[in-house]
């Protein structure tokens, strides 16, 4: 019997200011041990592009719509597995690693499996289509629901959802959240301020939304030891005239 090893992954989740908001521990499968054709066949899962996300935010900004950030808890575990797979226990878990002779049969997708994102995407898409949404755009990851004069826009990126609706949501938003909670657990992050490393600053009076990745840039500078360097508008001398180097002036590849 083929078995897939597992491991624990620990992560510290922070907000746009770098403050710690959550400590996460997750059991994941070592998907690189999977064999194509035996353990999985397809793996593609659509996600919203940066263009689609910003277009949706631009629409919400222009029409003064609400943008609510929802996070699906343990999203991949909601998707049923598409074939029989078995995993081993992970080191560090006394219960799972107490006997190396035991393996565990998966009933639902596990983080780390190559097909897990695809299975979750299909599960979410099936739920939305069955509840009256339809997909818009070529990516298949933005959905719209319209009932009478009320409309919902849902932009999906794996387990992150942006729910866009009118300032007076009414019964449609309440109905959607109630139906969604019957199938999935969600965390309501409130109004959109931080998503995929981008900080959103909204001025509803002026109907503008400012996007910045300052925190991500600072993290990169700190990682590579550049955080204390003096800033320059340009790394070159302004107005410098460049000429083609002669053979004698060429630098060695080393």
N, C-alpha and C positions, 0 to 999 in steps of 0.2 A: 504493500500500500504506500502510495506517494504521500508524503506529509510536507507541509510548509512550515518552517520555523517562524517564531514570533519574537517580538522584543517590546520593551517599554520605551516610550518617547516622552520626555519631560520638556515642558515649554512654559515660559513666563510671558503672559500676555500683558501688553501695556497700552495706554491710551495715547492720544496725539501729543501729550506733553511728556511722555516717557514714564508716567506713573504706573506702577504695577496694579493691574485690575484683577488678575486671576492667575492661579497656578494650575497648570493642566498636566495630567498624566494619562497617557493613552496606550492601550495595547494594540500594536500594529503587526500585520503580517509582513514578512520579508518577501515582497512580491518578486524580487529579482530571482527567486528560486523557481518561479512558475515557468512552465513550458507552454509555448503557444501551440494551440491545437489540442492540448490535453487539459490544461488547467484554465485556459481562456481562449476565446477566438477574437472578439471585438473589444476595443478599449476606448474608442473615441467618445468624448463627452463634450457637448457644446457649452461654452461659457460666453458671457457678455464681454464684448471688447470695450476698451477704454472709450472708443467713439460712441458706442451705444449707451454706456453709463452716463457720459457727459451730455449726450443729446437728451436723455430723459431728465437729467437735472436741469438742463437749460429750459426745457418745456415747463417743468414745475416752477422754476424761477420766474419765467415770463408771465405765467398765468396765476402766480401766487398760490400754488398747490402745496399740500402737505407732503413731506418726504419722511417716511418712517423706516427705520433700519431694524430689520428682524434677523435673528440668527437662529438657524435650525440646530437644535442640540443633537449631537451624535448622528448627523444626517445619514451617513452611509449605513448605519445599523438599521435603518428603516427599509432598506432595499433587500428583497429576497435574493438569495444566491441563485445563480443560473445553472449550476452543475454541482455535483458532489465533490466537496473539498474537505480536507482534514488538515488541522494545524497541530503543532506541538506546543507545549507550555513554554512560557518565557522564564528566563532566569530572573530571580528576584521575587517571584510570586510563590509563596510557600505552598499554597493549595494546588496550583497548576504544575509546579515543578517537583512535588513530593514524590511522584513516581514517573520515571522516564518511559515507562511502558505504556502510558496512556496517551491517546490522541483524542482530538475533539473535532466532531463533525460540525461544520458551519451550516446554520439555517439562514443566516442573513450575511450581507456583505460586511467585511472587516476592513478597516483602514489599512492601507498598504497593498491590498490586492489590486492587480493591474486593472481589472474590470470594475472595481468598486465605484469610481466616479460615473461611469456609464450607467451602471445599474441604478444609482441614486437619481441621475438625470432622467432616466426613463420613468422611475417611480413618481418623481415630482411632476413631470410633464403629463403623465396619465391622470394624476389627481386633478391638475388644473384644467385639462381638456374636458374631463368628466363633470367639472363644475362650471362650465360655460365660458372659460377663457379660450382665446385663440392666440396662436403665436404670430408675431409680426417680425418683419425683417428676415434677412437670410441666415442669421445665426441660430434662430430657434430658441433663444433664451430670454426673450422679452415677451410678456403676455399682456393681453388687454381683456377686460371684462366690461361689458356695457349693458346696463339695464335701465330702460327709459332714458332719463337725462343724467343718470349717475354713471360714473366710469371709474374703473380701477386700472392702474398700470403697475405691473410687477416685473422688475428687472432682477434676474437671478444670476448669481455667480457662485456656483457650487452650493454652499450652505448659507451664503449671505443673500438676503433679499431686501430690495428697496421697494416699499409699497407707497405708491403715489396716488393721492386722492384729493378731492375738493376740501376746502377749509371746513365745511360742514359735512362730515362724512356720512351721517345718517345710518340707515339700517344696513346698507350694502357692506360697509366695512366691518360692522359688527357680525354680520352673517358670515363673511369670509373668514374672519379670525376664529369664530366658533367652529366652522367646518374644518379649518386647518388644524385646530387643536385636537379635533377628534382623531386625527391620523398622525400628527407629529408634535413633538415638544418644541417650543420656540422661546427664545429670550428676546424681549422687546428692548432694544437699545435706545429707544426714543428717537428724537429727530436726528437726521443724518448729520454727523460732524466728522466722522473718521471712517474711512473705508479703503481697504487695499493700500495702505500706506499714504493715502491722500487725506489732508485735513480740509474740510469744507467750512467756510465762514460765510454765513448768509446774512444779507441785509434786506429784510422784507419790505421796508419802506421804499428803498431805492430799487428793489427787485433785481438784486445782483447776488451772485454767489462766487466767492473767491476761492480758488483751489491752490493749495500749497503742499509741497513735499519737503518742507524745511526739516522736519524731524528725521526723515529718511536720509536726506543729504548729510545732516550732522552725524548720523550714525555711521555712514560710510567714511566720513572724514576722520571720525574717532577711531574706527576700525583700522585704518591705514596710517594713523599717526599724523594726520594733517590738520587736526582740529585747532592747533595753536599757531598755524602759519598766518602770516599777515595777508589779508585779502588784496587782490589786484583786480582792476576792471578788466585788464587783458594781460595774458602772460607774455606778451611781446611789446617791444617798444613801439609806441604809436607813430605812424608815418614812416616806419622803416621800409626801405626799398630792397627787395630781394632780387638777387641775380643768380643765374644758373652757375652751379659749381663746375670748375674745370676738373679734369681727370686727377690733377695733382692735389686738389682740395677735397676729394671724396674721402669719407671716413671708412675705415675698415668695418666689416660686418660685426666683428667682435666688439 
